[in-house]
Amino acid sequence: MSDPPTLAQLWSAAHVCNDCGTAWGLPLQGDCTCWEGTCHLCGTFTGVSHVRNYGYLRRGLAIVQGRDRG
């Protein structure tokens, strides 16, 4: 992923790839369901999972909200 996601992208994302989920969220320990689909952050067709498996992307939301305030 080249550009950071926008606040709107983070709020509206339902499915993300592991790269984006790890970069912008907090991966859960244990198993999660994955399937082939399009990542709602980077647009790549790859294995994706629900954002709940990455802490609802709270890390990315905090980063982007802090950047928008600054």
C-alpha angles and dihedrals in degrees: 000000000000106000124042113253120255123245089253091053092050093048095047100041114114101168128033137176121245093255094055094038091053093044097048104023144035112263115227119237112246136023128337135177117260133180138169113277145115119293110236091217107043100018095231118146102230141105109324137180138189117285088237086073088063099046092268088290091284093155091057092044091054092048095047094043090051091049092049091052094049 
